[in-house]
Amino acid sequence: MLLTKGLRVSEDNVTNLEYIQRRIAMIFALLAFALLLLLGISDVFLGMSPVIVWVKIGLSFPFLGAYFLVSRYGKIQVTLNILLLLAHIVICFNFLYNDGNDGPTIYAFFLMLVVSSLLIRGWQKVAWFIGSLAMFFFLFYAEVQGYIEVVNYYNGAQNQFYDHTVTILWISIFVFTVLHFFLKSYQNQNQVLNAIKLRQEQTLEEVKMLNDQKNRLIAILSHDLKNPIGMLNMTLDMIDKDFFEPGEMEQILRNLKGQSFHLNKVLNNTLSWVMTELEDRPVQLHQISLTELTLEMKEMMLVQATEKNQEIEVSIEGEDQNISLEINEIKIILKNLLDNAIKFSDQDSIIELGLRIDKDQLRWSVSNKGVTISQADQKDLFVFRARTSYGTKKEKGTGVGLPLCKKIADKIKFDLKYNSRNEGKNCFTLTKKLN
């Protein structure tokens, strides 16, 4: 229970090196307590010196206390340094009272090197490395030279074998457990960091998508307003320069009023769709007459067509219906299709706006005479990329209108397609399956 306590931790803890070292320090203190206690008990059965037995058993309890101290208050480095000092005291006694160089003390020195390398930070790690080796070599040299007296308890090779075997067994379990927890913590840290990296990549992708969406929304807003505002400015400029006769002014003002009215509707439709996209809310449906919607589109584009002396002919097949539709989105698409038809048609031409109402589907079509789109260009017709084009009166196009219309159509589950008729006409169709 003590080892498994608090294993479920937050990502901040898992990725914190100090936290990992704290957990391993707790494991080290608990295992050192168990190791010293077991070695002390095993020394009793092996007939070792009572001094070394009581030193191991007595100094095992400070390690147990250190476990609770670290778990409650932290202070990892201070506690670890104290524990390492106590461990080296045990090693010294074990060297002196357990056959010195012939005893198993050398294994404990290597154990201390492992512990200090994993848990101690900064210059103290190097100090313990040098100090542990210096202490071992000092004791070994002093024993060889006869400066210190070592107590020998081995009665023979078999007794030595048992002592070394027991020590190697317990120290191996100790090292294995500490390294296992250290590597497990590292793996958990790596998994959490990979998960964080994946979430960051997903967030960056979402930000990129939002940025692309913002650019498309700005493009469609500017695309829909560019021509109407340009025509309005041109008309006002002509009025300012007295191009019209007094009798024509009333008609011009009526046209301006109608143009401003339709411009306001275009702006409202486009802004409504833009806000729907930005807020990621469901598309709003509105009840409307299909015939009324089609005729409204003709009125909306009439001023622009009149500037090129063009006519917009409306043809409606089937019985009119009042149904719920994505009106703002449909108006944006049809407005762009009519805008393109007017732009790329000659003066005095006819633009055809058709509506066919069937039981299972409805379809709008926008057709105009002119140069048809080549097969090669048709492949990229609805691909979003900026490309400059010019109409029959040098009206500049950006090439983003059709891709945006296709995106809107797909979202509201309409099918937007292009085909060129045999009589040299460009035709776009907007189709919706009815339930």
Secondary structure, 3 states (H helix, E strand, C coil): CCCCCCCCCCHHHHCCHHHHHHHHHHHHHHHHHHHHHHHHHHHHHHCCCHHHHHHHHHHHHHHHHHHHHHHHHCCHHHHHHHHHHHHHHHHHHHHHHCCHHHCCHHHHHHHHHHHHHHHCCCHHHHHHHHHHHHHHHHHHHHHHHCCCCCCCCCCCHHHHHHHHHHHHHHHHHHHHHHHHHHHHHHHHHHHHHHHHHHHHHHHHHHHHHHHHHHHHHHHHHHHHHHHHHHHHHHHHHHHHCCCCCHHHHHHHHHHHHHHHHHHHHHHHHHHHHHHHHHCCCCCCCEEEEHHHHHHHHHHHHHHHHHHCCCEEEEEEECCCCEEEECHHHHHHHHHHHHHHHHHCCCCCCEEEEEEEECCCEEEEEEEEECCCCCHHHHHCCCCCCCCCEECCCCCEECCCHHHHHHHHHHHCCCEEEEEEECCCEEEEEEEEECC
